[in-house]
Amino acid sequence: MGRLLSLALLALVAMAFVAPAASTAHNCYPYSQYEALGKFAVNRYNEQNHGNLYFVA
């Protein structure tokens, strides 16, 4: 069980490095549109839930 858990953790760590490289290589949108979408989502959440989330660019 511990071996399986460590293998899953290793896969998560590997994906953290591999996924951004793969997504930036194939995306059609500049980062600024993702940034604007993230800010919109955070503002929308704060409006509806009276939250204190901040978008860190």
Secondary structure, DSSP 4 states (H G I P E B T S, - for coil): -HHHHHHHHHHHHHHHHHHHHHHHHH--S-HHHHHHHHHHHHHHHHHHH--------
